[in-house]
Amino acid sequence: MPTPRLDHLIANGTERNALGFALADPHIACADGFCLSVLAPDPADVFLLPALTLEVGFPTQRPDPWDRWREYLEPAENEGDPTESVYLHVPVALVRELIETHGGEILPSPLRIPRQRP
């Protein structure tokens, strides 16, 4: 199943500003409506690319299989609220598996501006 945004992040990283915030939208939407934020290392840290692990945040549903995802919860996160949590150092294969179980990625639709009639 194609995962172009994920593949791009793995290969190229997530560009960030001086404060460490992503410069582009980090969200990946899936065919069934599931959505998650995915960040890879900053490309300035070229020795970390291609990424082996990713940061995943704020999935719209609890990521399954939960027993595997729970171990990547950021230590300060509340295990009882998995959709308001950040998951650190998640293996790429587990993120890809999650996206594929939700029908794979859907690419955002390009902005369409209606043509003006004279």
C-alpha atoms as an extended CHARMM CRD file, in Angstrom:
* protein
*
       118  EXT
         1         1  MET       CA              0.0000000000        0.0000000000        0.0000000000  PROA      1               0.0000000000
         2         2  PRO       CA              1.5960000000        3.3440000000       -0.9760000000  PROA      2               0.0000000000
         3         3  THR       CA              2.5580000000        5.7140000000        1.8120000000  PROA      3               0.0000000000
         4         4  PRO       CA              4.1240000000        8.7000000000        0.0000000000  PROA      4               0.0000000000
         5         5  ARG       CA              4.0370000000       11.2430000000        2.8600000000  PROA      5               0.0000000000
         6         6  LEU       CA              5.4360000000        8.7440000000        5.3360000000  PROA      6               0.0000000000
         7         7  ASP       CA              8.1330000000        7.6540000000        2.8840000000  PROA      7               0.0000000000
         8         8  HSD       CA              9.0800000000       11.2890000000        2.2790000000  PROA      8               0.0000000000
         9         9  LEU       CA              9.3840000000       11.9600000000        6.0280000000  PROA      9               0.0000000000
        10        10  ILE       CA             11.5260000000        8.8710000000        6.5590000000  PROA      10              0.0000000000
        11        11  ALA       CA             13.9050000000        9.8020000000        3.7400000000  PROA      11              0.0000000000
        12        12  ASN       CA             14.0050000000       13.5830000000        4.1530000000  PROA      12              0.0000000000
        13        13  GLY       CA             13.0750000000       14.3330000000        7.7500000000  PROA      13              0.0000000000
        14        14  THR       CA             10.8470000000       17.0860000000        9.0870000000  PROA      14              0.0000000000
        15        15  GLU       CA             12.1690000000       20.5770000000        8.4830000000  PROA      15              0.0000000000
        16        16  ARG       CA             11.9180000000       22.6940000000       11.6040000000  PROA      16              0.0000000000
        17        17  ASN       CA             12.3660000000       26.3150000000       12.5640000000  PROA      17              0.0000000000
        18        18  ALA       CA             14.8840000000       27.5390000000       15.1460000000  PROA      18              0.0000000000
        19        19  LEU       CA             12.4480000000       26.6540000000       17.9490000000  PROA      19              0.0000000000
        20        20  GLY       CA             12.0640000000       23.0840000000       16.7090000000  PROA      20              0.0000000000
        21        21  PHE       CA              8.5420000000       23.4390000000       15.3020000000  PROA      21              0.0000000000
        22        22  ALA       CA              7.7000000000       21.6950000000       12.0210000000  PROA      22              0.0000000000
        23        23  LEU       CA              7.6160000000       24.0240000000        9.0180000000  PROA      23              0.0000000000
        24        24  ALA       CA              5.0390000000       21.9120000000        7.1540000000  PROA      24              0.0000000000
        25        25  ASP       CA              1.8170000000       20.2450000000        8.2510000000  PROA      25              0.0000000000
        26        26  PRO       CA              2.8800000000       16.9850000000        9.9390000000  PROA      26              0.0000000000
        27        27  HSD       CA             -0.5310000000       15.2900000000        9.6820000000  PROA      27              0.0000000000
        28        28  ILE       CA             -1.1910000000       12.1310000000        7.7360000000  PROA      28              0.0000000000
        29        29  ALA       CA             -4.8120000000       11.3280000000        6.9360000000  PROA      29              0.0000000000
        30        30  CYS       CA             -5.9540000000        7.7820000000        6.2020000000  PROA      30              0.0000000000
        31        31  ALA       CA             -8.6810000000        6.4360000000        3.9380000000  PROA      31              0.0000000000
        32        32  ASP       CA            -11.0300000000        5.6200000000        6.8330000000  PROA      32              0.0000000000
        33        33  GLY       CA            -10.7520000000        9.1010000000        8.3960000000  PROA      33              0.0000000000
        34        34  PHE       CA             -8.0410000000        8.2260000000       10.9300000000  PROA      34              0.0000000000
        35        35  CYS       CA             -5.4310000000       10.9740000000       11.2820000000  PROA      35              0.0000000000
        36        36  LEU       CA             -2.1300000000       11.3150000000       13.1360000000  PROA      36              0.0000000000
        37        37  SER       CA              0.7810000000       13.7070000000       13.3570000000  PROA      37              0.0000000000
        38        38  VAL       CA              4.1430000000       12.2520000000       12.3270000000  PROA      38              0.0000000000
        39        39  LEU       CA              7.5290000000       13.9070000000       12.7990000000  PROA      39              0.0000000000
        40        40  ALA       CA             10.9280000000       12.6220000000       11.7150000000  PROA      40              0.0000000000
        41        41  PRO       CA             14.3470000000       13.9660000000       12.6840000000  PROA      41              0.0000000000
        42        42  ASP       CA             15.3190000000       17.3940000000       11.3760000000  PROA      42              0.0000000000
        43        43  PRO       CA             17.1870000000       17.0890000000        8.0470000000  PROA      43              0.0000000000
        44        44  ALA       CA             19.9350000000       19.2360000000        9.5840000000  PROA      44              0.0000000000
        45        45  ASP       CA             20.7430000000       16.1020000000       11.5760000000  PROA      45              0.0000000000
        46        46  VAL       CA             21.6400000000       14.1770000000        8.4230000000  PROA      46              0.0000000000
        47        47  PHE       CA             23.2800000000       11.4020000000       10.3830000000  PROA      47              0.0000000000
        48        48  LEU       CA             19.7820000000       10.4080000000       11.5680000000  PROA      48              0.0000000000
        49        49  LEU       CA             18.2880000000        9.9020000000        8.1030000000  PROA      49              0.0000000000
        50        50  PRO       CA             16.7020000000        7.8130000000        6.8470000000  PROA      50              0.0000000000
        51        51  ALA       CA             14.6970000000        7.7570000000       10.0360000000  PROA      51              0.0000000000
        52        52  LEU       CA             14.4220000000        4.5000000000       11.9410000000  PROA      52              0.0000000000
        53        53  THR       CA             11.9850000000        5.8590000000       14.5190000000  PROA      53              0.0000000000
        54        54  LEU       CA              9.3760000000        8.6080000000       14.4250000000  PROA      54              0.0000000000
        55        55  GLU       CA              7.4200000000       10.8070000000       16.8030000000  PROA      55              0.0000000000
        56        56  VAL       CA              3.6620000000       10.2630000000       16.5270000000  PROA      56              0.0000000000
        57        57  GLY       CA              1.1400000000       12.5560000000       18.1300000000  PROA      57              0.0000000000
        58        58  PHE       CA             -2.5340000000       12.9740000000       18.7370000000  PROA      58              0.0000000000
        59        59  PRO       CA             -4.0570000000       10.0910000000       16.7570000000  PROA      59              0.0000000000
        60        60  THR       CA             -7.7950000000       10.4290000000       16.2560000000  PROA      60              0.0000000000
        61        61  GLN       CA             -8.2930000000        6.9210000000       17.6990000000  PROA      61              0.0000000000
        62        62  ARG       CA             -6.2970000000        4.7880000000       20.0990000000  PROA      62              0.0000000000
        63        63  PRO       CA             -3.4820000000        3.2190000000       18.0680000000  PROA      63              0.0000000000
        64        64  ASP       CA             -3.6980000000       -0.5360000000       17.8690000000  PROA      64              0.0000000000
        65        65  PRO       CA             -2.3560000000       -2.9510000000       18.7830000000  PROA      65              0.0000000000
        66        66  TRP       CA             -2.4010000000       -0.9480000000       22.0280000000  PROA      66              0.0000000000
        67        67  ASP       CA             -0.0540000000       -3.2610000000       23.9180000000  PROA      67              0.0000000000
        68        68  ARG       CA              2.6740000000       -2.4150000000       21.3670000000  PROA      68              0.0000000000
        69        69  TRP       CA              1.9240000000        1.3330000000       21.1990000000  PROA      69              0.0000000000
        70        70  ARG       CA              1.6740000000        1.8660000000       24.9660000000  PROA      70              0.0000000000
        71        71  GLU       CA              5.4110000000        1.3780000000       25.4390000000  PROA      71              0.0000000000
        72        72  TYR       CA              6.1460000000        4.4230000000       23.2370000000  PROA      72              0.0000000000
        73        73  LEU       CA              4.0070000000        6.8750000000       25.2210000000  PROA      73              0.0000000000
        74        74  GLU       CA              5.9350000000        9.9340000000       26.3170000000  PROA      74              0.0000000000
        75        75  PRO       CA              6.5640000000        9.4150000000       30.0550000000  PROA      75              0.0000000000
        76        76  ALA       CA              4.3930000000       12.3560000000       31.1620000000  PROA      76              0.0000000000
        77        77  GLU       CA              1.4050000000       11.2730000000       29.0310000000  PROA      77              0.0000000000
        78        78  ASN       CA             -1.8390000000        9.8740000000       30.4150000000  PROA      78              0.0000000000
        79        79  GLU       CA             -2.3240000000        6.2770000000       29.2930000000  PROA      79              0.0000000000
        80        80  GLY       CA             -6.0770000000        6.7120000000       29.7480000000  PROA      80              0.0000000000
        81        81  ASP       CA             -6.2770000000        9.3130000000       26.9760000000  PROA      81              0.0000000000
        82        82  PRO       CA             -4.3460000000        7.8470000000       24.0170000000  PROA      82              0.0000000000
        83        83  THR       CA             -5.7190000000       10.3540000000       21.4840000000  PROA      83              0.0000000000
        84        84  GLU       CA             -4.2680000000       13.3070000000       23.4060000000  PROA      84              0.0000000000
        85        85  SER       CA             -0.8220000000       11.7640000000       23.6690000000  PROA      85              0.0000000000
        86        86  VAL       CA              2.5950000000       11.7900000000       22.0380000000  PROA      86              0.0000000000
        87        87  TYR       CA              4.4610000000        8.5860000000       21.2360000000  PROA      87              0.0000000000
        88        88  LEU       CA              8.2640000000        8.7850000000       21.0690000000  PROA      88              0.0000000000
        89        89  HSD       CA             10.8040000000        6.6850000000       19.1660000000  PROA      89              0.0000000000
        90        90  VAL       CA              8.1390000000        4.5870000000       17.4170000000  PROA      90              0.0000000000
        91        91  PRO       CA              9.6770000000        2.1880000000       14.8790000000  PROA      91              0.0000000000
        92        92  VAL       CA              8.8820000000        3.1160000000       11.2780000000  PROA      92              0.0000000000
        93        93  ALA       CA              7.4160000000       -0.3590000000       10.6460000000  PROA      93              0.0000000000
        94        94  LEU       CA              4.8350000000        0.1120000000       13.4390000000  PROA      94              0.0000000000
        95        95  VAL       CA              3.7710000000        3.5200000000       12.0900000000  PROA      95              0.0000000000
        96        96  ARG       CA              3.4750000000        2.0990000000        8.5560000000  PROA      96              0.0000000000
        97        97  GLU       CA              1.4130000000       -0.8310000000        9.8800000000  PROA      97              0.0000000000
        98        98  LEU       CA             -0.9560000000        1.5780000000       11.6790000000  PROA      98              0.0000000000
        99        99  ILE       CA             -1.4640000000        3.6800000000        8.5370000000  PROA      99              0.0000000000
       100       100  GLU       CA             -2.0760000000        0.5940000000        6.4170000000  PROA      100             0.0000000000
       101       101  THR       CA             -4.6460000000       -0.8490000000        8.8560000000  PROA      101             0.0000000000
       102       102  HSD       CA             -6.6070000000        2.3640000000        8.3790000000  PROA      102             0.0000000000
       103       103  GLY       CA             -6.7130000000        1.9930000000        4.6060000000  PROA      103             0.0000000000
       104       104  GLY       CA             -3.4730000000        3.7860000000        3.7670000000  PROA      104             0.0000000000
       105       105  GLU       CA             -2.7360000000        7.4440000000        3.2120000000  PROA      105             0.0000000000
       106       106  ILE       CA             -4.9560000000        9.8180000000        1.3540000000  PROA      106             0.0000000000
       107       107  LEU       CA             -3.2770000000       12.8200000000       -0.1470000000  PROA      107             0.0000000000
       108       108  PRO       CA             -4.7340000000       16.2330000000        0.6110000000  PROA      108             0.0000000000
       109       109  SER       CA             -6.8540000000       17.6500000000       -2.1850000000  PROA      109             0.0000000000
       110       110  PRO       CA             -5.3110000000       20.6210000000       -3.9330000000  PROA      110             0.0000000000
       111       111  LEU       CA             -6.9890000000       23.9280000000       -3.2570000000  PROA      111             0.0000000000
       112       112  ARG       CA             -9.4070000000       24.6500000000       -6.0450000000  PROA      112             0.0000000000
       113       113  ILE       CA            -10.1960000000       28.2620000000       -6.7820000000  PROA      113             0.0000000000
       114       114  PRO       CA            -13.3600000000       28.7940000000       -8.8170000000  PROA      114             0.0000000000
       115       115  ARG       CA            -12.7970000000       30.4480000000      -12.1650000000  PROA      115             0.0000000000
       116       116  GLN       CA            -14.1380000000       33.9550000000      -12.4600000000  PROA      116             0.0000000000
       117       117  ARG       CA            -16.5560000000       34.4060000000      -15.3130000000  PROA      117             0.0000000000
       118       118  PRO       CA            -16.2030000000       37.6540000000      -17.2780000000  PROA      118             0.0000000000
